[in-house]
Amino acid sequence: MSENNLDKYIQENDYFKFRGITPKSYKNYRFPGYLEKVIPKDKSAKILDIGCGFGQLLLKLKKRGYVNAKGMDISKESCSCCKSQGLNVEKIKDILGYCKRTKEKYDLIIMSHILEHIEKNETIQNLTAIRKNLLTEKGKICIIVPNAQSNTGSYWFFEDFTHKTLFTSGSLLYVLGSAGFKNIKFLDKQGTEGFNFIVRLIRKLFYPVYFINKLVWNRITSSGYHGPSPVIFTGELKALAERGNI
């Protein structure tokens, strides 16, 4: 079995099994706080969840009254699970193939923990195809990826065998900009959205301590970060970008 076929086999057939993930893993799934200001107010807006998994986000959108939310995934298991819950999902072979054949346009596309699974030399190509083929004129994309600059950054590159790359804020800005996206901004940079007041307060108090500690050790070890890149230490990077002109 070639390397490419092995990778396809793992992702299409046994990914969730090997990762120890089942629909029950999302029993207590909460709608992400950072998406509250991103989701369109219009309940008829067309939303696409690329890599929808077991449909945890789609279910929350459905309960909120969104009637045009759709998901796609390469996993037969996840698509079957979603359909059994009455969700609109489609099994795809790859993103580029879907972009070439579909005529549907979306107001918002969400890609949560998908981009890091795409081959590095295909990342910008996939993002460009999504921007040109899947978004409406004023459409936006929300990308969520593990953060290589976080406290557990490198761990997440090796923990999931199917990860192809990992991103910092700078490299995520680079690929989104290279794909033609405009007005790119990072969401929830201190990881406080969606939590109660006490948790938010504690995190806001301790975040500067962690930040200063990093800067001190960077100075001592003659290390540093790329100046123009936003310094973000949360476990995930969440970026929102606009389609821009084609």
C-alpha positions in Angstrom: 0.0 0.0 0.0 1.5 3.3 -1.1 1.9 6.3 1.3 -1.0 8.2 -0.3 -3.3 5.1 -0.2 -2.4 4.5 3.4 -3.2 8.0 4.4 -6.6 7.9 2.5 -7.4 4.5 4.1 -6.7 5.9 7.6 -8.8 9.0 7.1 -11.8 7.5 5.3 -12.2 4.3 7.3 -10.7 4.2 10.8 -9.7 7.8 11.8 -12.3 8.1 14.6 -11.7 4.6 15.7 -7.9 5.0 16.0 -8.3 8.4 17.7 -10.8 7.0 20.2 -13.6 9.4 19.2 -17.3 8.5 19.0 -20.5 10.5 18.8 -20.6 10.3 22.6 -17.4 12.3 22.8 -19.5 15.3 21.9 -22.3 14.7 24.4 -21.5 17.9 26.3 -20.5 19.9 23.2 -21.2 23.6 23.6 -21.7 26.1 20.8 -18.3 27.9 20.6 -18.4 31.3 22.2 -16.2 32.8 19.6 -18.7 31.9 16.9 -21.5 33.9 18.5 -20.4 37.1 16.8 -19.5 35.3 13.5 -22.7 33.4 12.8 -25.1 35.4 10.5 -28.2 36.7 12.2 -30.2 35.7 9.2 -31.5 32.1 10.0 -31.7 31.4 6.2 -28.0 32.2 5.6 -26.2 29.4 3.9 -23.5 27.9 6.2 -21.1 25.1 5.3 -19.2 23.0 7.9 -16.2 21.5 6.1 -15.1 18.4 8.0 -18.3 18.3 10.1 -17.4 15.1 12.0 -20.3 13.7 13.9 -22.4 16.8 13.3 -22.0 18.4 16.7 -21.9 22.0 15.3 -24.6 21.3 12.7 -26.9 20.1 15.5 -26.4 23.3 17.5 -27.1 25.4 14.4 -30.2 23.4 13.7 -31.5 24.0 17.2 -30.9 27.7 16.8 -33.1 27.7 13.7 -30.6 27.8 10.9 -32.3 26.0 8.0 -29.5 26.1 5.4 -26.6 24.6 7.3 -24.8 21.9 5.5 -21.8 19.7 6.3 -19.3 17.6 4.4 -16.7 15.0 5.4 -14.6 12.3 3.9 -15.6 9.8 6.6 -18.4 7.4 5.8 -18.9 6.8 9.5 -19.4 10.5 10.3 -21.7 11.2 7.3 -23.9 8.2 8.2 -24.1 9.4 11.8 -25.1 12.9 10.7 -27.7 11.7 8.3 -29.2 9.5 11.0 -29.8 12.7 13.0 -31.5 14.4 10.1 -28.6 16.6 9.1 -27.8 17.7 5.6 -24.3 16.3 4.9 -22.4 15.1 1.9 -19.6 12.6 1.7 -16.7 14.0 -0.4 -13.4 12.6 -1.6 -11.6 15.9 -1.3 -12.2 19.6 -1.1 -10.8 20.5 -4.5 -13.1 17.9 -6.2 -16.2 19.4 -4.5 -15.1 22.9 -5.4 -14.9 22.0 -9.1 -18.3 20.4 -9.4 -20.6 22.3 -7.0 -22.5 25.5 -7.9 -23.6 26.2 -4.3 -22.3 29.4 -2.6 -22.2 30.0 1.1 -22.4 33.0 3.3 -20.2 31.4 6.0 -17.8 28.5 5.8 -16.4 26.9 8.9 -13.3 24.7 8.9 -12.5 23.5 12.4 -9.3 21.4 12.7 -9.2 20.5 9.0 -6.5 22.7 7.5 -3.7 20.9 9.4 -4.7 17.7 7.8 -4.1 19.0 4.2 -0.7 18.5 2.6 1.4 21.6 3.0 2.0 22.1 -0.7 -1.8 21.9 -1.3 -2.9 24.2 1.5 -3.0 27.5 -0.5 -4.5 25.8 -3.5 -7.4 24.4 -1.4 -8.0 27.7 0.3 -8.0 29.5 -3.1 -10.5 27.1 -4.5 -12.8 27.5 -1.5 -12.6 31.3 -1.8 -13.3 31.4 -5.5 -15.9 28.6 -5.8 -17.8 28.3 -2.5 -18.2 31.7 -1.0 -20.8 34.4 -1.9 -19.5 37.9 -2.8 -19.7 39.0 0.9 -19.0 35.5 2.3 -16.6 34.8 5.1 -14.5 31.8 6.3 -13.7 30.9 9.9 -10.6 28.7 10.2 -9.8 26.9 13.5 -6.4 25.1 13.8 -4.1 23.9 16.6 -1.7 26.7 17.6 2.0 25.8 17.3 2.8 28.7 19.6 0.6 27.4 22.4 1.9 25.6 25.5 1.2 22.3 23.9 1.9 23.3 20.3 4.3 20.7 19.1 2.5 18.0 21.0 -0.6 18.4 18.7 1.5 18.0 15.6 2.6 14.5 16.6 -0.4 13.4 18.7 -2.5 13.1 15.6 -0.7 11.0 13.0 -2.7 12.5 10.2 -1.6 16.0 10.8 0.5 17.4 7.9 1.5 20.8 9.4 0.8 23.1 12.3 0.3 26.9 12.2 1.3 30.0 14.1 -0.6 33.2 13.7 2.0 34.3 11.1 1.8 31.2 9.0 -2.0 31.2 9.1 -2.0 34.8 7.9 0.4 33.9 5.2 -1.7 31.1 3.7 -5.0 33.0 3.9 -3.4 36.1 2.4 -1.8 34.1 -0.4 -5.2 32.5 -1.2 -6.6 36.0 -1.7 -8.6 36.4 1.5 -9.0 39.9 2.9 -9.6 41.6 6.3 -8.2 38.6 8.2 -8.6 38.9 11.9 -8.1 36.6 14.9 -10.9 35.8 17.3 -10.8 35.1 21.0 -7.1 35.8 21.3 -7.0 35.1 25.1 -9.4 32.1 25.0 -12.1 33.6 27.2 -15.2 33.6 24.9 -18.1 31.4 26.1 -17.0 31.2 29.7 -18.6 32.7 32.8 -17.4 35.9 34.4 -15.2 34.2 37.0 -13.4 32.0 34.5 -12.9 34.9 32.1 -11.5 37.1 34.9 -9.1 34.4 36.1 -7.8 33.8 32.5 -7.4 37.5 31.9 -5.4 37.9 35.1 -3.0 35.0 34.5 -2.6 35.5 30.7 -0.2 38.5 31.1 1.9 36.4 33.6 2.4 33.7 31.0 3.1 36.3 28.3 5.8 38.1 30.4 7.4 34.8 31.4 7.7 33.9 27.7 9.3 37.3 26.9 11.8 37.0 29.7 13.0 33.6 28.7 13.1 34.7 25.1 15.5 37.5 26.1 17.6 35.2 28.3 17.9 32.5 25.6 18.3 35.0 22.7 15.1 33.8 21.2 12.2 35.7 19.8 9.0 35.8 17.7 8.5 37.3 14.3 7.6 40.9 15.0 4.7 41.5 12.6 2.9 38.3 13.7 0.3 38.6 16.5 1.5 36.8 19.6 -1.3 34.3 20.5 -0.8 31.5 23.0 -4.3 29.9 23.1 -4.5 26.2 22.2 -6.4 27.0 19.0 -6.0 29.8 16.5 -9.4 31.1 15.2 -9.3 33.3 12.2 -12.1 35.1 10.3 -11.5 36.3 6.8 -13.5 37.8 4.0 -13.7 36.5 0.4 -12.5 39.7 -1.2 -12.6 40.4 -4.9 -11.9 37.5 -7.3 
